[in-house]
């Protein structure tokens, strides 16, 4: 099976060992690889630093392939629909769209409702394990 796109709403739950983290881990193992935007590095490291979980976050990040946030990506994100998707989530959505179009990812793992709506708008399958 192709890879899975992760946003911070999903991986952050695992980092913080929130309820449902086991269901997220069970979803992760069903995919061949994990992908995200380079934005995940910033978001997860900052979350980890606030919680004193830097070493755990670094281990998690080693397992995720990231795509850079470059000028072309920012230009696409500035125009990306739907407009209800927040700016940082637009960066994740754009990266997920690019990876899905290239056949690298089969679905997006997110618990953010606006991000889920953006995925639906672009025909991207969403994983959001119910046990969270």
Secondary structure, DSSP 8 states (H G I E B T S, - for coil): --EEEE-HHHHHHHHTT-TTHHHHHHHHTTSS-EEEETHHHHHHHHHHHHHT-HHHHHHHHHTEEEE---HHHHHHHHH-S-TTS-HHHHHHHHHHHHHHHTTSEEEEE---HHHHHHHHHTT--EE--TT-
